[in-house]
Amino acid sequence: MQSIEITSLVGHSPFSITVCDITYSYCYFVISGVTSAPITISPPSQLNGVNQLLVVITDSKGCETMDYINCFTPTPTPTLTPTPTITPTNISCNCIAFINVGAGNLNFGYTECNGIVFNGIIPQSTTFYFCGKSPFADGGVLISINDICINNSCQTTEIPPTSTNTPTPTNTPTNTMTPTYTPTNTVTPTNTVTTTITPTSTYTPTPTPTQTNIVVDCTTYLLVDPANVSKYDVVTNVLTPLSFPSPISASDIANSYGKFWLVEFSSPYSIIEYNIIPTPFSAVYSKTLYPPVDLYALAVKDNTTLISTTLSVSPLSAMVVEVDVSGPDLSTAIVVDKFLLPGTDRALSGDLFYFPTTDKLFVTSQVGFYGDTYLTQFDYTTGVVEYDILLSPSINGVYGLSAKDEFLYLFEDTGKVYRVDSMSVPTFTLVQTTVAGIYAASSDVSCLIYPSPTPTMTQTPTNTPTVTPTNTQTPTQTRTQTPTPTPTQTPTQTPTNTITPTQTTTTTPTQTPTQTSTQTPTQTPTQTPTPTMTQTPTPTSITVVPNCAVLYNVGSNVYYYNVSTNISTLLTVPGFPNSSDVAHTFNGTTGKLWGVDESGSQFVEYNITLSPFTATFSRNISYNPSIFYPSLGLTSISDTVILSVNDFDFLNQEVVEIDVSGVSPVITPQFPLIVGRYITGDFYKTTTNKFIALNTDYATSKCYVTQWDYSTSTTEPEVDVELTMGCAVYGIFEDSGNIYITESTSSTKLYSIDKNSPYAITEICVITPLTIDGASQIPGCLNNNFIP
């Protein structure tokens, strides 16, 4: 295995290291946080077999050092032949390359082929390709305008950052009878006709690799509920919530490279389109289309055509349809009928997915409302049913279909994920269990397309005989082109040892008539590695949670939140209830985590570790709802004592300590809240013996963050801060000496509150997902309070 040793580092530590191909078009993050040398790294797997690399070292100030690495084994030096490059023409729709050689995320944009202006963000050391015109970008982003786009796809080979004529040698030694310039003594008799070989340029069709839509993200998108979309990695089982410009309410989703669609949850089932950058994810509203009929489910055929179903013919019979989404904003989408689902009274019961490589459409359907569930495979062009497999009773409620590595995946609403290993002999393998409540799934069909070589016209020098009369009788030493049979290492214009966007066998015949006996190698297989277009960090199923980190929950999902990076990571807590809040402790080796199951009148307890994070169900702790009913909010004091607020008397709530060391909880009242106030969010007790809570005045509907002295059970009237942003403030926590609250309305906003009067509130950022229910930290990390 190859490795690279870096013996010195120049700049301000810590450093991050990225490895790129020689054209600086494909770059892959390797490591960060490096503070000293020497250090040994391994090239990324995407560049295996590549002999020339660029190692880019970026310091903490954003300064870059670039080193050229040549891993070639010494070989005879080949002759250099200039390779002509095509000068971009000024046409309406070209292939544009954006290369971020600056520091951090930068802005870029261009005008799409349909005239719509697209704006986005490109990460550091990343190359994006788009079809369009009029590109623009921040400083630090190189822009290269290249060949014409055909069918909205880039039809060129790999695009370098700049267009230059460079000699391109290849290491393919071939024994050929090659015309070469050789000084020879030639006696030419008078009045004779001498045939000499004169090079002329002719156009010869030469197979050239074709680059279609470049894929940067092949993970699955899941609609977890009508309002929330997440990215899901079926290999690592990592779920990452995503944010959209405005709240969504969807029944199904679909995506392709650069596009994302959703069909709205209720009639008229309009289709909303977004322009997206997959990594890091960002979405910009594009347009809304109105189909003339109600649509159920969504799949992608290509970037302008979706596949869906409608009700047709008899009750509950579903018709597969194509939907043209190329129209402008607020226009009517064109819907064309394709074919009916098989059987009688078949209705769509989940999702569709189309494989462009095989022209197969997969549909999950159901007989009536409560009948058997089927997975059906169609030949999409003919509409012929090839397989119609009964899934019930072993697999039910399949509401999502996606694909990875040419396998189809089924997503149950229970969270179970099945891989379809065979349709001819029905074989389904349970590979993961993710969050329950899945409404739909989608993945980019471009990830399943493997382009093949397409003949293109290139200029090839060809030796053509011409007749030249000469009247010379003197032996002269002249440079004439004479066919000299010499075994030479002749460079050919075969893309060898280069990073190309396809992994195919490339046949390069020379189709040139000459008057020389030339052995022309034909069908030279060249295996080339296939790079991905973006630097995509690989998620891992092992998560390390720092001791004082913030945890928060969104219903039955628990997340670790890094305040400094604004990154949320889903944690695996099996069977966590749909809780109003979460609380946890940690004593250095193990800890506890609790949620509230109101429907079962119980607290659900887990044993946890933080490095790595693990959660194992411990027990259910039942409480008596006739004397105690938990309000919103929950926090902990120790491994055996949790803190809650009794909501049994709504306008006379009181803070209570709950000892959970025994079989049944022991509830001890501490002090009442302000009369007429009730808890509307979260609360916690500090190590300085303060109790801080988010609460609302019933009479005025005003909301506050209020501080009590826990030891004296009295409020501190100076610290009763009105929350001017509204009452949907559900989380409160600390980080790095600061106090933060979270507001959940159209988006979850993070605010800081100054600890000193007048307790100014400052908006910091937006957190995803949208509806944080409550936050938690271990008791020993809650060290800050407001200063009266």
Secondary structure, DSSP 4 states (H G I P E B T S, - for coil): ---EEE----SSSSEEEEEEETTSSSEEEEEEEE-SS-EEE---GGGTT-SEEEEEEE-TTS-EEEEEEE-PPP-PPPPP-BPP-PPPP--SSEEEEEEE-SSS-EEEEEEETTS-EEEEEE-TT-EEEEEEEEEEE-TTEEEEEEEEEETTEE-SSPPPSS----B----------EEEEEEEEE---TTEEEEEEEEEEEEEEEEE----SPP---PEEEEEETTEEEEEETTTTEEEE---SS---EEEEEEETTEEEEEESSTT--EEEEEEETTTTEEEEEEEEB-SS--EEEEEEETTEEEEEEE-SSTT-EEEEEEE--SPTTPBPEEEEEEEPSSSSEEEEEEEEEETTTTEEEEEEEETTTS-EEEEEEETTTTEEEEEEE-TTTS--EEEEEEETTEEEEEETTSEEEEEEETTTTEEEEEEE--S---EEE--GGGG-----EEEEEEEEEEEEEEEEE---S-EEEEEEEEE--------S---SS--S---PPP-------SS----------------SS--PPP-S-----TT-EEEEETTEEEEEETTTTEEEEE--TT----S-EEE---SS-EEEEEEEGGGTEEEEEEEEETTEEEEEEEEEE--TTT--B-S--EESSSSEEEEEE-SSTTS-EEEEEE-SSSS-EEEEEEE--TTEEEEEEEEE-TTSEEEEEEEETTT--EEEEEEETTTTEEEEEEEEE-TT-S-EEEEEEETTEEEEEEESSSEEEEEE-SBTT--EEEEEEESSS---EEE--GGG-----B-
